[in-house]
Amino acid sequence: MALVSADSRIAELLGELHQLIKQTQEERSRSEHNLVNIQKTHERMQTENKISPYYRTKLRGLYTTAKADAEAECNILRKALDKIAEIKSLLEERRIAAKIAGIYNDSEPPRKTMRRGVLMTLLQQSAMTLPLWIGKPGDKPPPLCGAIPAASDYVAKPGDKVAARVKAVDGDEQWILAEVVSYSHATNKYEVDDIDEEGKERHTLSRRRIIPLPQWKANPETDPEALFQKDQLVLALYPQTTCFYRALIHAPPQRPQDDYSVLFEDTSYADGYSPPLNVAQRYVVACKETKKK
């Protein structure tokens, strides 16, 4: 019943999102005439080679209108982003409910029966669709945006992806990509599933063994302080694996769609580091261990 209710709400939200997209286009078309007027006024001023009081007054009015038009379009786009976030949240809730009920679909079968290539594709899609944080002027990026860590009292929700420190079969400890199953406030411990061994291997871990992954990408153009900087020590997901390893930031992203370039610690190379490899913002977190292994 909960799954049917979620489907109904998702359909409703998609309809609202469609209307908002149409409104955005209408708003843009409506404001186009004013932008053309601004351009033509500047061209006339250049032709006459002077800024008369008339043109100054006219431009002030045109730019005031353009600012109001841009703010109106921005408000519609923010509403659309909120709808998208709500849809993604409902889809995630539906996935978790289906997982608990033992119901799976073709797009995401149970991990223990999933081919390696399919899992890697899903992880890549998760990184690509991580929302970009877009604040209002003066807003600071929130916790779990890019390199900004979670608040000290933060508790990850069921379904959240985390870096989890577990003991491997050989007794060594490693950081793996995991999904939160539950959290006990009585014991302050998480239950997590290895993303690569869902339903097969479950771990009970203390909070200090869990690092929540970013929930938003940081925009390098507006919030560079929310990104790890060159030579900073991090844990990064090694490409085509589900394990995190220590690495140095070689270069942070330059554009919102860019990945980090990182140098993984690797003793097989003379300088102790691998050549630069790209890792998405989604899979780069602060390293809790400062000593080099």
C-alpha positions as CSV (number, residue, x, y, z in Angstrom):
1,M,0.0,0.0,0.0
2,A,2.9,2.4,0.8
3,L,4.5,1.7,-2.6
4,V,1.2,2.5,-4.4
5,S,0.9,5.7,-2.4
6,A,4.5,6.7,-3.3
7,D,3.8,6.0,-7.0
8,S,0.7,8.2,-6.9
9,R,2.6,11.1,-5.2
10,I,5.5,10.8,-7.6
11,A,3.1,11.0,-10.6
12,E,1.5,14.1,-9.0
13,L,4.9,15.7,-8.5
14,L,6.0,15.0,-12.0
15,G,2.9,16.8,-13.3
16,E,3.8,19.8,-11.1
17,L,7.4,19.7,-12.3
18,H,6.2,19.7,-15.9
19,Q,4.1,22.8,-15.2
20,L,7.0,24.6,-13.6
21,I,9.3,23.8,-16.6
22,K,6.6,25.4,-18.8
23,Q,6.4,28.4,-16.6
24,T,10.2,28.8,-16.8
25,Q,10.1,28.9,-20.6
26,E,7.1,31.3,-20.5
27,E,9.0,33.6,-18.1
28,R,12.1,33.5,-20.2
29,S,10.2,34.3,-23.4
30,R,8.4,37.2,-21.7
31,S,11.7,38.7,-20.5
32,E,13.4,38.4,-23.9
33,H,11.8,41.6,-25.2
34,N,13.3,43.6,-22.3
35,L,16.8,42.1,-22.9
36,V,16.6,43.0,-26.6
37,N,15.7,46.6,-25.6
38,I,18.8,46.8,-23.3
39,Q,21.0,45.6,-26.2
40,K,19.5,48.1,-28.7
41,T,19.8,51.0,-26.2
42,H,23.5,50.2,-25.7
43,E,24.0,50.1,-29.5
44,R,22.3,53.5,-29.9
45,M,24.5,55.0,-27.2
46,Q,27.6,53.6,-29.0
47,T,26.4,55.1,-32.3
48,E,25.8,58.5,-30.7
49,N,28.9,58.2,-28.6
50,K,27.3,59.8,-25.5
51,I,25.3,58.9,-22.4
52,S,22.5,61.3,-22.1
53,P,20.2,61.7,-19.1
54,Y,17.5,60.1,-21.2
55,Y,19.5,56.9,-21.9
56,R,20.7,56.8,-18.3
57,T,17.1,56.9,-17.0
58,K,15.9,54.4,-19.7
59,L,18.7,51.9,-18.9
60,R,18.0,52.1,-15.2
61,G,14.4,51.2,-15.8
62,L,15.3,48.4,-18.2
63,Y,17.8,46.8,-15.8
64,T,15.4,47.1,-12.9
65,T,12.9,45.1,-15.0
66,A,15.5,42.6,-16.1
67,K,16.6,42.0,-12.4
68,A,12.9,41.4,-11.4
69,D,12.5,39.0,-14.4
70,A,15.6,37.1,-13.5
71,E,14.5,36.8,-9.8
72,A,11.1,35.5,-10.9
73,E,12.7,32.9,-13.2
74,C,15.1,31.9,-10.4
75,N,12.1,31.4,-8.0
76,I,10.4,29.1,-10.4
77,L,13.6,27.1,-11.0
78,R,14.1,26.7,-7.2
79,K,10.6,25.4,-6.9
80,A,11.4,22.9,-9.7
81,L,14.6,21.8,-7.9
82,D,12.5,21.2,-4.7
83,K,10.1,19.0,-6.7
84,I,13.0,17.0,-8.1
85,A,14.5,16.6,-4.6
86,E,11.1,15.4,-3.3
87,I,10.8,12.9,-6.2
88,K,14.3,11.5,-5.6
89,S,13.5,11.2,-1.9
90,L,10.3,9.3,-2.6
91,L,12.0,7.0,-5.1
92,E,14.6,6.2,-2.4
93,E,12.0,5.5,0.2
94,R,10.2,3.3,-2.3
95,R,13.4,1.4,-3.0
96,I,14.1,0.8,0.7
97,A,10.5,-0.3,1.3
98,A,10.7,-2.7,-1.6
99,K,14.1,-4.0,-0.3
100,I,12.6,-4.7,3.1
101,A,9.6,-6.4,1.5
102,G,11.9,-8.4,-0.8
103,I,10.5,-6.8,-4.0
104,Y,13.0,-5.9,-6.7
105,N,12.7,-4.4,-10.2
106,D,14.8,-4.8,-13.3
107,S,16.6,-1.4,-12.9
108,E,18.1,-2.5,-9.6
109,P,18.1,-6.2,-8.8
110,P,19.4,-7.5,-5.5
111,R,23.2,-6.8,-5.2
112,K,24.1,-10.4,-4.6
113,T,22.7,-11.3,-8.0
114,M,24.0,-8.2,-9.8
115,R,26.7,-8.3,-12.4
116,R,29.8,-6.3,-11.6
117,G,29.4,-4.0,-14.6
118,V,25.8,-3.2,-13.6
119,L,26.9,-2.2,-10.1
120,M,29.6,0.1,-11.4
121,T,27.1,1.7,-13.8
122,L,24.7,2.4,-10.9
123,L,27.5,3.9,-8.8
124,Q,28.5,6.1,-11.7
125,Q,24.9,7.2,-12.2
126,S,24.6,8.0,-8.4
127,A,27.6,10.3,-8.7
128,M,26.3,12.0,-11.9
129,T,22.9,12.7,-10.4
130,L,24.1,14.0,-7.1
131,P,22.4,17.4,-6.9
132,L,24.5,20.6,-7.1
133,W,24.0,22.8,-4.1
134,I,22.6,26.2,-5.3
135,G,22.2,28.7,-2.4
136,K,20.8,32.2,-2.4
137,P,23.2,35.1,-2.3
138,G,24.9,35.1,1.0
139,D,24.1,31.5,1.9
140,K,26.9,29.2,3.0
141,P,27.0,25.6,1.8
142,P,25.5,23.2,4.4
143,P,27.0,20.1,6.0
144,L,27.5,17.2,3.5
145,C,28.0,19.6,0.6
146,G,31.2,18.7,-1.1
147,A,34.0,18.5,1.5
148,I,32.0,20.0,4.4
149,P,31.6,17.2,7.0
150,A,28.3,16.2,8.7
151,A,27.4,17.8,12.0
152,S,28.8,16.0,15.0
153,D,25.3,14.8,16.0
154,Y,24.3,13.8,12.5
155,V,22.7,10.3,12.1
156,A,22.7,8.8,8.6
157,K,19.3,7.6,7.5
158,P,18.5,4.1,6.2
159,G,19.4,3.9,2.5
160,D,22.2,6.6,2.9
161,K,25.5,5.6,1.3
162,V,28.6,5.9,3.6
163,A,32.2,5.0,3.8
164,A,32.5,2.2,6.4
165,R,35.6,0.8,8.1
166,V,35.4,-2.9,8.3
167,K,37.6,-5.9,9.0
168,A,38.5,-7.8,5.8
169,V,38.7,-11.6,5.6
170,D,42.5,-11.5,6.2
171,G,42.0,-9.4,9.3
172,D,43.1,-6.1,7.9
173,E,40.8,-3.1,8.1
174,Q,39.5,-1.3,5.0
175,W,37.1,1.4,4.1
176,I,34.2,0.1,1.9
177,L,31.2,1.7,0.3
178,A,28.2,0.7,2.3
179,E,24.5,1.4,2.7
180,V,22.9,2.2,6.1
181,V,20.3,-0.3,7.2
182,S,19.6,1.1,10.7
183,Y,21.0,3.1,13.6
184,S,20.6,2.2,17.3
185,H,20.5,5.3,19.6
186,A,20.8,2.8,22.6
187,T,24.2,1.4,21.4
188,N,25.2,4.3,19.1
189,K,25.9,1.7,16.4
190,Y,25.0,1.4,12.8
191,E,24.0,-1.7,10.8
192,V,25.3,-1.4,7.3
193,D,25.4,-3.6,4.2
194,D,28.5,-3.8,2.0
195,I,27.2,-2.3,-1.3
196,D,29.1,-5.1,-3.1
197,E,27.6,-7.9,-0.9
198,E,24.1,-6.8,-0.2
199,G,22.1,-9.3,1.8
200,K,25.2,-11.4,2.3
201,E,27.4,-9.4,4.6
202,R,26.0,-7.0,7.2
203,H,28.3,-5.1,9.6
204,T,27.5,-3.6,13.0
205,L,29.8,-0.5,13.4
206,S,30.3,2.4,15.8
207,R,29.8,5.9,14.7
208,R,33.6,6.6,14.4
209,R,33.8,3.8,11.7
210,I,31.2,5.6,9.5
211,I,31.7,8.6,7.3
212,P,28.5,9.9,5.5
213,L,29.0,10.6,1.8
214,P,28.2,14.1,0.4
215,Q,24.6,14.7,-0.4
216,W,25.3,17.7,-2.7
217,K,28.0,18.6,-5.1
218,A,29.8,21.9,-4.3
219,N,30.0,24.4,-7.1
220,P,33.7,25.3,-7.7
221,E,32.6,28.6,-9.3
222,T,30.6,29.9,-6.4
223,D,31.7,27.8,-3.4
224,P,35.3,26.8,-3.9
225,E,35.8,26.7,-0.1
226,A,33.4,23.7,0.1
227,L,35.9,21.6,-1.9
228,F,39.0,19.7,-0.9
229,Q,42.1,21.6,-2.0
230,K,45.3,20.5,-3.7
231,D,47.6,18.2,-1.6
232,Q,44.8,17.6,1.0
233,L,44.7,14.0,2.3
234,V,41.3,12.2,1.6
235,L,39.7,8.9,1.2
236,A,38.6,8.3,-2.4
237,L,36.8,5.4,-4.0
238,Y,39.2,3.7,-6.3
239,P,37.8,3.6,-9.9
240,Q,35.9,0.4,-10.7
241,T,36.0,-0.8,-7.1
242,T,33.8,-0.4,-4.0
243,C,36.7,0.4,-1.7
244,F,38.1,3.7,-0.4
245,Y,41.8,4.3,-0.3
246,R,44.0,7.1,1.0
247,A,44.9,9.7,-1.7
248,L,46.1,13.3,-2.2
249,I,44.1,15.8,-4.1
250,H,46.0,16.5,-7.3
251,A,43.5,19.1,-8.5
252,P,40.0,20.0,-7.3
253,P,37.1,20.3,-9.8
254,Q,37.1,23.5,-11.9
255,R,33.5,23.3,-13.1
256,P,30.3,21.8,-11.4
257,Q,30.4,18.7,-13.7
258,D,34.1,18.0,-13.1
259,D,35.6,15.3,-10.9
260,Y,38.5,15.5,-8.5
261,S,41.9,14.5,-9.8
262,V,43.6,12.4,-7.1
263,L,46.9,10.6,-6.4
264,F,46.3,7.3,-4.6
265,E,49.0,6.0,-2.2
266,D,50.7,3.2,-4.0
267,T,54.1,1.8,-3.0
268,S,54.6,0.2,-6.5
269,Y,55.5,3.7,-7.8
270,A,58.8,5.4,-7.0
271,D,57.2,8.5,-5.3
272,G,54.6,6.4,-3.5
273,Y,51.6,7.7,-5.4
274,S,49.7,6.5,-8.5
275,P,49.3,8.7,-11.6
276,P,46.3,11.1,-11.4
277,L,42.9,9.4,-11.5
278,N,39.5,11.0,-11.6
279,V,37.0,10.4,-8.7
280,A,33.6,12.1,-8.5
281,Q,32.7,14.4,-5.6
282,R,30.2,11.8,-4.4
283,Y,33.0,9.4,-3.5
284,V,35.7,11.7,-1.9
285,V,35.6,12.2,1.9
286,A,38.0,13.5,4.6
287,C,40.6,11.0,5.8
288,K,40.4,10.4,9.5
289,E,43.9,8.8,9.6
290,T,46.8,11.3,9.2
291,K,49.8,9.0,9.3
292,K,50.9,7.5,6.0
293,K,50.8,3.8,5.8
